[in-house]
Amino acid sequence: MKILFSQFRRMGGAITTPNLYSKLAISLLALLAALPSFEASAKVVAPTFTAPWLSFNTGLNAAAGSPVALATGDADGDGDRDIVATRAYDEGGFVFLRNEGAGRFGQPVSFAGTGKSSGIVMADLDGDGDLDAAITDSDALTTGNTVSVYLATGTGTFGARQPFSVGSGSPVPVGIVAADFDADGDLDLVVANYGYIGLGSTVSLLRNNGNATFAAPVTFSTATGPYDIAAGDVTGDGRPDVVVAHESYTVSVLVNNGTGGFGSAITYSNLGDNYAGPLFPTVALGDVDKDGDLDVFYGNTRTYDGLTGHIVQLRNNGTGSLTRATDIPLVTYSAGPTDLAVADLNGDGAPDLLATSYSGRSSDGVYVILNNGTGGFGPAVLYPAGQATIALAVADLNGDAKLDVLTADSYSNAVTVRFNPGSGVFPVLADELVAFDQFFQDAADFDGDGDLDLFTSGPHPAASSGTVLRNDGTGHFPIKTSINNGFDGVADGVLRDLNGDGKPDLLFNNANTASQYDFFTALNNGDGTFGAITRWVVGSAGWGAVDAFDLDGDGDLDVVDLEALGAPGLPPGRFFIALNNGNGTFQTPYAYDALPGRPYDVVGGDFNKDGKIDLAMTNNGAYGFDSRVFIVLGQGNGTFAPPIIYTVGRGPLHLITADLDGDGNLDLATQNSGYNGEGDEGLTLLFGTGAGTFTRLRTIYAPYSPDLLGATGIAVGDVDGDGDLDLMTTGVSNDIALYLNNGRGRFVFPYRLGAVVGAHRPIFGDFTGDGLRDIAILSSRPPLGFDSGVAVLPGKPRGR
């Protein structure tokens, strides 16, 4: 739903982004249960990290916030551009994100619809100078037959939904565009009627009566499966024509007849190979060769050669007749686009091309393809965004007169914003290759040079080695050494001083399927290298966290090894304890077998203030079915009291302990995955009483992801410099979610920091040696995600 006809803009900005309308793309996600909303933020604080992009929440579950199309415009009259985005799930309607200045957006405000919504435009439909919203009600591409109009108040709110029919039967409107098609001074609407499961073949014109009510729809025939739509003067006669993208690998041009109607559709067919799978066709217009007429660009997820996605370009001969030029390739291992835009990103007067990369994976993002000045294009550059990047728009969001890029990321429930430095070349956070399939990391200064080094290790099951990475003092790790453990592999690795010499040693578990599971150590040689690996026989049924705490009060660290899998005939849940002899050797492990379920992760601390280490463990169960935390109070001699059980959010995986509410007692926060992709990702806060018990359990919901990977790490630290402890989490959205503490253990969730593809396992610490805390994260490197990298998101002084 784009328009390229700037002279039809009304006072107050009827057409929101010059030469660009955001495009509809629809997501076929499964319907999931709605979740409670997160706490609103009174004011979004400035980021304290140099992030390549920011993500702003559109909701925290699929029903409430999965965006599929977006548009921008000044909805509250303050001079900057706000964002609206439609939702693909049963709640329908759209969300409004208010620009609070400098391109920072507030929490989403929902406006109800009916069924599942698709396309959206912002335009002054009633002539009062305020930008209204109009959306298509597609009802999951099956039975929708209305456009819903929401009149703006001019203060950032919208009136009640006013539905208007687009035709009888099941036209299923998807794409939408606004322009003055009948030259009467007000803005009309045209929608693409996709039809039941793509069998439609019409567009509908809704003529504006001048007051944001519309005459009965007039339909015009097109090719099969009309989906996306754009408007612009293709024929050069001064009137806006309509260009439609079809699922049938076809573009239709409907030429304006001068009275607001359209002639017979002119079709351009065979624009792609008939590969199976979702299509989401898209179209955009722009004069890329600067010859004074609008060229047409088309794509869908199946415009590709089996390996590389392509954009089809149809060049205008000046009269509206189009000729196919050479397709524009994207990058290897990519599908074709689900959205396109044409805009001059580098200020050279030659419009550039943008496209989404949509696969539903974290490797999605937005392509930028710069114009060479003569209508040709350089290589496509893929910039990460969120997961399932399905739509995009271009607008100046921070008021610097440069066009920024924003995307709708369905699986992340977010809109991402990339601020343009003016060159059209956008910043990225570089990661350094580590090794194959690393999922865990820990940090400590193991070479004694005063900076934080890293130890990474693999997940379960994987035949992976670990890696130790020595920091050069700037947050880069030029010296990397593999920790090879044969078939057993290296997983769940941590850095702990096991022999009391003040130097961190390696502690880790098996990484591979085996008949028995044990833990392993390698002592620090004192120079940043490590000695031989020693196996300590446990005989666990396998795969849980391993860590070390002083459990018997003798001043050295004892090992706690969790049994996360279990087997028939074994106790329901247990963990193993190996007491340290004081020199990094260990006594025979013994089991604590009173847990009512399998533990996954563990933290230690003095929860009852008796001077003895207690333990807290998560119990997430198969596919996140369980929802418990176990507390076992230490007796000071390596034994523990019976477990105290607390119910938290579904599928608790990771946890931290810290004093979150400033009362001097240790609290807990769990990161929950949800059960089987049902959308229960979140954080549960358990506030300690100081007596070994916890009260005021509270769950804060986190961004939903449908693939059971919405919980990949949690860290704690003072992010905003106000003296209290904030939380940082990662999922599969390629970003770091910030939960800012108000000092009493109540958290707001203002935004997410863009990072790297597949960001996970955040660590908060000064890696660059400038006295400011940074965030180190692991990445899953594209295109396939098997290789892991590490990146450091640098901190910066507040106010800069």
C-alpha positions in Angstrom: 0.0 0.0 0.0 2.3 2.7 -1.2 1.8 5.9 -3.1 4.2 7.9 -5.2 2.2 10.9 -6.0 3.4 13.7 -3.7 1.2 16.5 -5.2 -1.9 14.7 -3.8 -0.7 15.4 -0.2 -3.2 17.6 1.7 -2.4 20.2 4.3 -1.1 18.5 7.5 0.5 15.6 5.6 -2.3 13.4 4.2 0.2 11.0 2.7 2.6 10.2 5.4 6.0 9.5 3.9 6.9 11.3 0.7 7.1 8.8 -2.1 6.5 5.9 0.2 3.7 4.0 1.8 4.4 1.1 4.0 3.3 -2.2 2.6 1.1 -4.9 4.0 2.4 -8.3 4.5 0.4 -10.9 6.3 1.8 -13.5 8.7 0.3 -17.0 8.9 1.3 -17.7 12.5 -0.8 -20.0 14.7 -3.3 -18.3 17.1 -1.9 -18.1 20.6 -3.4 -17.1 23.9 -3.2 -13.4 24.9 -1.0 -12.4 27.8 -1.2 -9.6 30.4 0.4 -6.4 29.4 3.7 -5.2 30.7 4.1 -2.1 32.9 4.0 1.1 31.0 6.9 3.5 31.1 6.3 7.2 32.0 9.2 8.3 29.9 11.7 6.3 27.8 15.3 7.0 28.9 18.1 7.5 26.5 20.0 4.3 25.7 23.4 3.9 27.4 24.8 1.6 24.8 25.9 2.2 21.2 23.3 -0.1 19.6 23.0 -0.3 15.8 19.3 -0.3 16.1 16.5 -0.1 18.6 13.4 -2.3 18.8 10.1 -1.0 20.2 7.4 -3.4 21.4 4.1 -3.7 19.6 2.8 -6.2 22.2 4.1 -9.2 24.1 2.2 -12.1 22.4 1.0 -12.9 19.0 -2.7 -11.8 19.5 -1.8 -8.5 21.1 1.2 -7.4 19.0 2.3 -9.4 16.0 2.8 -6.6 13.5 2.4 -7.3 9.7 2.2 -3.8 8.2 3.1 -0.3 9.3 2.9 3.3 8.4 4.3 6.6 9.9 2.9 10.1 10.3 2.5 12.8 12.9 -0.6 11.6 14.7 -0.3 13.9 17.8 0.7 17.2 16.2 4.1 17.5 17.9 6.1 17.6 14.6 7.6 14.2 14.7 6.5 11.0 13.1 4.7 8.3 15.1 4.1 4.7 14.1 1.0 2.6 13.5 1.1 -1.1 12.9 -1.6 -3.7 12.2 -2.0 -7.0 14.0 -2.5 -10.3 12.3 -4.3 -12.1 15.1 -7.9 -12.3 16.4 -7.7 -9.0 18.3 -7.0 -7.3 14.9 -7.0 -3.6 14.8 -3.7 -1.7 15.2 -1.2 -0.4 17.7 0.0 3.2 18.0 3.6 4.0 19.0 4.0 7.7 20.0 7.3 9.3 19.1 8.6 10.8 22.4 11.4 12.7 20.6 14.6 11.7 18.8 13.0 8.6 17.4 12.3 7.0 20.8 8.8 5.5 21.0 6.5 4.8 24.0 4.6 1.7 24.9 2.0 0.5 22.4 -1.6 1.7 22.6 -4.1 -0.7 21.1 -7.1 0.2 19.0 -9.5 -2.7 18.6 -10.5 -4.2 15.3 -12.4 -7.3 14.1 -10.7 -10.5 13.2 -7.3 -10.3 11.7 -6.0 -7.1 10.2 -3.7 -6.6 7.3 -2.8 -3.4 5.6 -2.7 0.1 7.0 -2.4 3.7 5.8 -2.3 7.1 7.6 -4.0 9.8 5.7 -6.2 12.9 6.4 -9.5 11.3 5.3 -11.8 13.9 6.9 -9.9 17.0 5.9 -9.3 18.3 9.4 -5.5 18.3 9.1 -5.1 15.2 11.3 -3.8 11.9 10.1 -6.4 9.2 10.3 -5.8 5.5 10.1 -7.4 3.0 7.7 -6.9 -0.7 7.8 -8.0 -3.8 5.9 -9.9 -6.5 7.7 -8.7 -9.7 6.0 -9.8 -12.2 8.7 -6.8 -14.6 8.1 -7.2 -14.4 4.3 -10.6 -16.1 4.4 -13.7 -14.0 4.9 -13.0 -10.4 5.5 -14.9 -7.8 3.6 -14.4 -4.4 5.2 -12.0 -1.5 5.6 -12.0 0.0 9.1 -11.4 3.8 9.5 -10.3 5.4 12.7 -10.5 9.1 12.8 -7.7 10.9 14.6 -8.2 13.4 17.3 -4.9 15.1 16.6 -3.5 14.2 20.1 -2.4 10.7 19.3 -5.6 9.0 19.9 -8.2 7.6 17.5 -12.0 7.3 17.5 -14.0 4.2 17.3 -13.8 1.8 14.4 -16.0 2.7 11.4 -16.3 -0.2 8.9 -16.9 0.2 5.2 -17.7 -2.6 2.9 -15.3 -3.4 0.0 -17.8 -5.7 -1.7 -20.1 -8.7 -1.2 -19.0 -12.3 -0.7 -15.5 -12.8 0.6 -13.3 -10.3 -1.1 -10.7 -10.4 1.7 -9.0 -7.0 1.4 -5.3 -7.0 2.0 -3.3 -4.2 0.4 -4.6 -0.6 0.8 -3.6 2.8 -0.5 -4.9 6.3 -0.3 -4.9 9.0 -3.0 -7.3 11.5 -4.6 -8.3 9.3 -7.5 -11.3 11.3 -8.6 -9.7 14.7 -8.3 -12.3 16.1 -6.0 -9.9 17.3 -3.3 -10.2 14.5 -0.8 -8.5 11.2 -0.4 -10.0 8.0 -1.6 -9.1 4.4 -0.8 -8.3 1.5 -3.1 -7.8 -2.0 -1.7 -6.5 -5.3 -3.2 -9.1 -8.1 -2.8 -7.0 -11.2 -2.3 -10.1 -13.4 -2.0 -10.6 -16.7 -0.2 -7.1 -18.3 0.0 -5.9 -16.2 -2.9 -8.7 -16.8 -5.4 -9.8 -13.2 -5.7 -9.2 -11.1 -8.8 -10.5 -7.5 -8.1 -9.6 -4.2 -6.5 -12.2 -2.0 -4.9 -12.3 1.8 -5.1 -14.0 3.6 -2.1 -14.7 7.2 -3.1 -14.5 9.6 -0.2 -17.6 11.7 0.4 -15.4 14.4 1.8 -16.0 13.6 5.5 -14.3 10.2 5.8 -17.4 8.3 4.8 -17.3 6.4 1.6 -19.6 5.6 -1.3 -20.4 2.1 -2.2 -17.4 0.2 -3.5 -16.6 0.0 -7.2 -14.7 -3.1 -8.2 -12.3 -3.5 -11.1 -11.0 -6.8 -12.4 -7.3 -7.8 -12.1 -5.2 -10.9 -12.3 -5.6 -13.7 -9.7 -4.5 -13.2 -6.1 -4.1 -9.4 -5.8 -2.2 -8.7 -2.6 -0.1 -5.6 -2.3 -0.9 -2.3 -3.9 0.7 1.0 -4.8 -0.4 4.3 -6.3 1.4 6.8 -8.5 1.4 8.5 -11.8 2.7 5.7 -14.0 1.5 7.2 -17.3 2.7 10.7 -16.8 -0.7 12.3 -17.2 -0.9 13.9 -13.7 -3.4 11.3 -12.3 -2.6 8.6 -9.8 -2.8 5.1 -11.3 -2.8 1.8 -9.3 -0.2 -0.9 -9.5 -1.0 -4.3 -8.0 1.2 -7.2 -7.0 -0.3 -10.7 -7.4 0.5 -14.1 -6.1 0.4 -15.3 -9.6 3.8 -13.8 -10.3 2.0 -10.9 -12.0 1.9 -7.1 -11.8 -1.3 -5.3 -12.9 -1.4 -1.6 -13.9 -4.8 0.1 -13.7 -4.7 3.4 -15.5 -6.8 6.2 -14.1 -9.4 7.3 -16.6 -9.6 10.9 -15.3 -12.9 10.5 -13.6 -11.8 8.3 -10.7 -12.3 5.1 -12.4 -9.8 2.8 -14.0 -9.4 1.1 -17.4 -8.8 -2.6 -18.0 -5.9 -4.0 -16.1 -2.6 -4.2 -18.0 -0.8 -7.3 -16.8 2.8 -8.3 -16.8 3.1 -12.0 -16.1 5.7 -14.7 -15.6 7.7 -12.7 -13.1 8.9 -15.7 -11.2 9.2 -19.4 -11.2 6.4 -21.5 -9.7 8.1 -22.6 -6.5 5.8 -23.8 -3.8 5.4 -22.1 -0.5 4.2 -18.7 0.8 4.5 -15.8 -1.5 3.4 -12.4 0.1 3.9 -10.5 -3.2 4.9 -6.8 -2.9 5.3 -3.8 -5.2 6.9 -0.4 -5.1 7.3 2.5 -7.4 10.1 5.0 -8.0 12.0 6.9 -10.6 15.3 5.1 -10.1 16.8 6.1 -13.5 15.8 9.7 -13.1 14.1 9.9 -16.5 10.9 11.5 -15.0 8.7 8.4 -14.9 8.0 5.8 -12.3 9.5 2.4 -12.6 8.0 -0.7 -10.9 9.6 -3.2 -8.6 8.0 -6.5 -7.7 8.9 -9.5 -5.6 7.7 -12.3 -3.4 9.3 -15.0 -1.3 9.5 -17.2 -4.4 11.1 -14.7 -6.8 14.4 -16.5 -6.5 16.5 -19.0 -8.4 16.5 -21.7 -5.8 19.4 -20.2 -4.0 19.2 -16.4 -4.1 16.3 -14.1 -3.8 15.6 -11.6 -6.6 13.7 -8.3 -7.1 12.0 -8.0 -10.5 12.4 -4.5 -12.0 10.0 -3.2 -14.7 11.3 0.0 -16.3 8.9 2.6 -17.6 9.3 3.8 -21.2 7.6 7.1 -20.3 4.1 6.3 -21.3 3.3 3.7 -18.7 4.4 0.7 -20.7 6.8 -1.4 -18.7 9.8 -3.6 -19.8 11.4 -6.1 -17.6 15.1 -5.3 -16.9 17.7 -7.6 -15.3 16.5 -8.8 -11.9 18.3 -7.5 -8.9 19.8 -10.2 -6.7 19.7 -10.2 -3.0 22.1 -12.4 -1.0 22.9 -16.1 -1.2 20.6 -18.4 0.8 17.8 -15.9 0.7 14.2 -15.9 -0.4 12.6 -13.1 -2.3 11.2 -10.0 -0.5 7.8 -9.6 1.3 8.1 -5.8 1.2 9.8 -3.2 -1.0 10.4 0.5 -0.7 12.2 3.1 -2.9 13.8 6.1 -1.2 17.0 8.2 -1.4 18.9 7.1 1.6 22.3 8.7 0.8 21.1 12.1 -0.4 22.6 11.8 -3.9 19.3 12.4 -5.7 19.1 8.8 -7.0 16.5 6.7 -5.2 17.7 3.5 -3.6 15.9 0.2 -3.1 15.0 -1.5 0.2 13.6 -5.0 0.7 12.7 -7.2 3.6 14.2 -10.6 4.2 11.4 -12.9 5.6 11.9 -16.5 6.6 10.6 -16.6 10.2 14.2 -17.0 11.5 16.5 -14.7 13.3 18.6 -14.3 10.2 15.8 -12.0 8.7 16.3 -8.3 8.3 16.2 -5.5 5.7 18.2 -5.2 2.5 19.6 -1.9 1.4 20.6 -1.7 -2.3 22.2 1.7 -3.2 21.6 3.3 -6.6 24.8 3.9 -8.6 23.3 7.2 -9.8 22.3 6.0 -13.3 19.5 3.6 -12.3 21.8 0.6 -11.7 22.3 -0.9 -8.3 25.2 -2.0 -6.2 25.2 -5.3 -4.2 22.5 -5.9 -1.7 23.5 -5.5 2.0 21.5 -7.3 4.6 21.1 -5.6 7.9 19.7 -7.6 10.9 16.4 -6.6 12.4 14.0 -8.8 14.4 12.6 -12.2 13.8 10.3 -12.6 10.8 10.9 -9.2 9.2 7.8 -8.9 7.1 7.2 -5.2 6.4 9.2 -1.9 6.2 8.9 1.8 5.9 11.2 4.8 5.5 10.8 8.1 7.3 12.8 10.7 9.2 12.1 9.6 12.8 14.6 11.6 14.7 14.3 15.0 12.9 17.7 15.1 11.4 16.4 15.3 7.8 17.7 11.9 6.9 15.5 9.0 6.1 15.6 6.2 8.7 14.5 2.6 8.1 11.9 0.8 10.2 10.6 -2.7 10.0 7.7 -4.8 11.3 9.0 -8.0 12.9 6.1 -10.4 13.4 7.7 -13.1 15.6 9.5 -10.5 17.7 6.4 -8.4 18.3 8.3 -5.3 17.6 9.1 -2.5 15.2 12.8 -2.0 14.7 14.3 1.5 13.9 17.6 2.0 12.2 18.8 5.6 12.2 20.5 6.7 9.0 23.9 8.3 9.4 23.2 10.0 6.0 25.2 7.7 3.8 22.7 4.9 3.5 25.3 2.6 5.1 23.9 1.6 8.5 26.0 0.7 11.5 26.3 -3.0 12.5 27.7 -4.6 15.6 30.6 -6.8 14.4 31.0 -10.2 15.9 34.1 -12.4 15.9 34.0 -16.0 14.9 34.5 -18.3 17.9 33.7 -21.9 17.0 31.0 -24.2 15.9 27.7 -24.2 18.0 28.6 -22.3 21.2 25.7 -21.6 23.5 27.1 -20.8 26.9 29.7 -18.3 28.0 31.2 -17.0 31.2 33.6 -14.1 31.8 36.6 -13.6 34.1 40.2 -12.3 33.9 42.0 -15.7 33.5 45.2 -14.3 32.1 45.8 -11.7 34.8 46.1 -8.6 32.5 43.2 -6.7 34.1 40.5 -7.2 31.5 37.6 -9.7 31.2 38.2 -12.8 29.1 35.6 -15.3 27.9 35.0 -19.1 28.1 32.4 -20.4 25.6 31.0 -23.8 25.4 28.4 -25.8 23.5 24.8 -26.9 24.1 23.3 -30.3 24.5 23.7 -32.5 22.6 26.6 -31.4 20.4 30.1 -32.8 19.7 31.5 -29.3 20.3 34.6 -28.1 22.0 34.8 -25.1 24.2 36.9 -22.0 23.5 38.8 -19.6 25.7 39.1 -16.1 24.3 41.7 -13.6 25.6 40.6 -10.0 25.6 43.2 -7.5 24.2 41.8 -4.8 26.4 39.5 -3.2 23.8 36.7 -5.8 23.8 38.2 -7.8 21.0 39.5 -11.4 21.4 42.4 -12.1 18.9 43.7 -15.1 20.8 41.3 -18.0 20.8 42.2 -21.5 22.0 40.0 -24.6 21.7 39.3 -26.7 24.7 39.0 -30.2 23.3 37.4 -33.0 25.3 37.1 -35.7 22.7 33.7 -37.3 22.2 32.4 -35.9 25.5 32.6 -32.3 24.4 32.3 -29.2 26.5 29.0 -27.7 27.7 27.6 -25.5 30.5 31.1 -24.1 31.1 31.9 -21.6 33.9 35.0 -19.9 35.2 35.6 -20.6 38.9 38.7 -20.5 41.1 38.7 -24.2 42.1 42.2 -24.5 43.7 42.2 -21.2 45.6 45.2 -19.6 43.8 43.2 -16.5 42.8 43.0 -17.6 39.1 39.8 -18.8 37.5 39.8 -22.4 36.3 37.5 -24.2 33.9 34.5 -26.2 35.0 32.1 -27.9 32.6 29.8 -30.8 31.8 29.5 -33.4 29.0 28.1 -32.1 25.8 27.3 -35.3 24.0 24.9 -38.2 24.4 26.6 -40.8 26.6 25.8 -43.6 29.0 27.0 -41.5 31.9 27.4 -37.8 32.6 30.2 -36.4 34.6 31.8 -33.0 35.2 35.3 -31.9 34.1 37.9 -29.4 35.3 41.0 -27.8 33.9 43.2 -25.7 36.2 44.7 -22.4 35.2 48.4 -22.5 34.6 48.7 -18.9 35.7 49.4 -17.4 32.3 45.9 -17.7 30.7 46.4 -21.3 29.5 44.9 -24.3 31.2 46.3 -27.7 32.2 45.0 -31.1 31.4 41.3 -31.9 31.6 40.3 -34.0 34.6 37.1 -36.1 34.6 35.2 -36.4 37.8 32.8 -39.3 37.7 29.2 -38.5 38.7 27.1 -41.0 36.8 24.3 -38.6 36.3 21.5 -39.3 33.9 22.5 -36.1 32.2 22.5 -32.6 31.1 22.0 -29.7 33.5 23.9 -26.7 34.8 27.1 -27.1 36.7 28.5 -24.5 39.1 30.6 -24.1 42.2 29.9 -22.6 45.6 31.4 -23.0 49.1 28.8 -25.4 50.5 30.6 -26.5 53.6 32.1 -23.3 54.8 35.8 -24.3 54.4 36.7 -21.5 52.0 36.9 -23.4 48.8 34.4 -23.9 46.0 32.4 -27.2 45.9 30.7 -28.4 42.7 26.9 -28.6 42.2 25.9 -30.6 39.1 22.3 -30.8 38.1 20.6 -33.9 36.6 18.1 -32.3 34.1 17.1 -35.4 32.2 16.6 -38.4 34.5 15.7 -42.0 33.6 13.2 -44.7 34.6 13.8 -45.9 38.1 15.6 -42.8 39.3 14.2 -40.2 41.8 12.0 -37.5 40.3 14.7 -34.9 40.6 18.2 -34.7 42.0 21.5 -32.9 41.9 25.0 -33.9 42.8 27.5 -32.4 45.2 31.3 -32.9 45.0 33.2 -31.3 47.9 36.5 -29.7 47.2 39.6 -30.9 48.9 41.0 -27.3 48.8 43.3 -27.9 45.9 40.9 -28.3 43.0 40.5 -32.0 43.5 37.1 -33.4 44.6 35.7 -36.0 46.9 33.3 -38.6 45.5 30.1 -36.9 44.4 26.9 -37.7 46.3 23.2 -37.0 45.4 20.5 -34.8 46.9 17.4 -36.7 45.6 14.5 -34.9 47.3 13.5 -32.6 44.4 10.0 -33.2 43.0 11.2 -32.5 39.4 14.3 -32.2 37.2 16.4 -29.1 37.8 17.8 -27.1 34.9 19.7 -24.1 36.1 21.2 -23.1 39.5 22.3 -20.1 41.5 23.6 -19.8 45.0 23.4 -17.2 47.7 22.6 -16.8 51.4 18.8 -16.4 51.2 18.2 -16.7 55.0 21.2 -14.7 56.2 22.7 -17.5 58.3 26.1 -17.3 56.6 25.6 -20.5 54.7 25.1 -20.9 50.9 21.6 -21.8 49.8 20.6 -22.9 46.3 17.8 -22.0 43.9 17.0 -24.1 40.8 14.6 -23.9 37.9 12.4 -26.7 36.8 11.2 -26.2 33.3 10.1 -29.7 32.2 9.7 -31.1 28.7 9.0 -28.3 26.2 8.6 -25.9 29.1 5.7 -27.8 30.7 6.7 -27.2 34.3 6.7 -23.9 36.2 8.6 -24.3 39.4 11.6 -23.0 41.3 13.2 -25.1 44.1 14.9 -23.5 47.1 17.1 -25.7 49.2 18.6 -24.1 52.3 22.2 -25.0 53.1 23.2 -26.5 56.4 26.8 -25.4 56.1 28.2 -28.9 55.8 27.3 -29.8 52.2 23.8 -30.9 53.0 20.5 -29.2 52.4 17.0 -29.0 53.9 14.0 -30.3 52.0 13.0 -28.1 49.0 10.7 -25.1 49.2 8.7 -24.9 46.0 7.4 -21.8 44.2 5.3 -21.6 41.1 6.6 -19.1 38.5 5.9 -18.6 34.8 5.7 -21.5 32.4 9.0 -23.1 31.4 11.6 -21.4 33.7 15.0 -21.9 32.2 17.6 -19.4 33.4 17.7 -17.4 36.7 19.8 -14.8 38.5 19.9 -13.8 42.2 20.5 -10.2 43.3 18.9 -7.6 45.6 16.4 -6.2 43.1 14.2 -4.1 45.5 17.0 -2.6 47.6 15.9 -4.1 50.9 19.1 -6.0 51.6 17.7 -9.4 50.9 18.6 -11.6 47.9 15.8 -11.9 45.3 15.4 -14.1 42.3 14.4 -13.6 38.6 13.6 -16.4 36.3 13.5 -16.3 32.5 10.7 -18.4 31.3 10.3 -20.0 27.8 6.6 -20.8 27.9 5.2 -24.2 27.1 5.5 -25.6 23.6 5.4 -22.3 21.9 2.1 -21.1 23.4 3.4 -17.6 24.1 4.2 -17.5 27.8 7.7 -16.1 27.6 8.4 -13.8 30.5 10.3 -13.0 33.7 9.1 -14.0 37.2 10.4 -12.0 40.1 10.6 -13.6 43.6 11.4 -11.1 46.3 13.3 -12.5 49.3 12.3 -11.9 52.9 15.7 -12.6 54.3 14.4 -15.7 56.0 14.9 -18.1 53.1 11.4 -17.5 51.8 10.1 -15.4 48.9 7.0 -13.3 48.5 5.5 -10.9 46.0 5.9 -13.2 43.0 5.3 -11.2 39.9 5.6 -12.1 36.2 6.6 -9.6 33.6 5.8 -10.9 30.1 8.5 -10.8 27.5 8.5 -10.8 23.7 6.8 -13.9 22.3 8.6 -16.2 19.8 6.8 -19.2 18.3 9.8 -21.5 18.2 10.5 -22.3 21.9 13.7 -20.1 21.8 12.3 -17.0 23.4 14.5 -17.4 26.5 18.3 -17.6 25.8 19.9 -15.7 28.6 19.5 -13.2 31.5 21.9 -10.8 33.1 21.6 -8.2 35.9 23.3 -4.9 36.4 22.7 -1.1 36.7 22.0 -0.3 33.1 20.7 3.3 33.5 23.0 4.5 36.2 20.4 5.2 38.8 21.9 3.0 41.5 19.5 0.0 41.3 19.8 -3.3 39.4 18.2 -3.7 36.0 17.7 -6.9 34.0 18.8 -7.8 30.5 17.5 -10.7 28.5 17.9 -12.3 25.1 15.6 -14.4 22.9 15.7 -14.9 19.2 15.0 -11.3 18.2 18.6 -10.4 17.7 18.4 -7.8 20.4 18.7 -7.4 24.2 15.6 -6.6 26.1 16.0 -4.0 28.9 13.9 -4.1 32.0 14.6 -0.9 34.0 14.2 -1.0 37.7 12.5 1.9 39.5 14.4 1.1 42.7 11.7 -0.9 44.3 11.8 -4.0 42.2 9.2 -2.8 39.7 10.4 -2.9 36.1 9.5 -1.1 32.9 10.3 -2.5 29.5 10.9 0.6 27.3 12.9 -0.8 24.4 15.4 -3.4 23.1 18.9 -2.8 22.0 19.7 -4.2 18.6 22.7 -6.5 18.6 23.6 -9.5 16.4 21.9 -12.4 14.7 20.7 -14.9 17.3 21.9 -12.9 20.3 22.1 -15.0 23.4 23.8 -15.4 26.8 24.4 -11.7 27.7 27.2 -10.8 30.2 27.3 -7.3 31.7 30.8 -6.0 32.4 33.6 -3.7 31.3 35.1 -5.4 28.3 36.6 -2.4 26.6 38.5 -1.0 29.6 37.0 2.4 29.6 35.3 2.1 33.0 31.8 1.7 31.4 29.9 -1.5 31.5 29.4 -3.2 28.2 27.3 -6.3 27.2 29.0 -9.3 25.7 26.8 -11.6 23.7 27.1 -14.7 21.6 25.7 -14.8 18.1 24.5 -17.4 15.6 26.3 -16.3 12.5 24.4 -16.2 9.2 23.6 -17.6 6.8 23.0 -21.0 8.5 23.6 -20.1 12.1 25.9 -23.1 12.9 29.0 -21.0 13.6 29.0 -18.9 16.7 30.4 -15.5 17.2 31.0 -13.1 20.1 30.3 -9.4 20.1 30.6 -6.6 22.6 27.9 -3.9 22.7 29.9 -1.0 24.1 28.5 1.2 26.9 28.7 5.0 26.5 28.5 7.9 29.0 24.9 9.0 29.8 23.7 11.9 27.8 25.8 11.0 24.7 
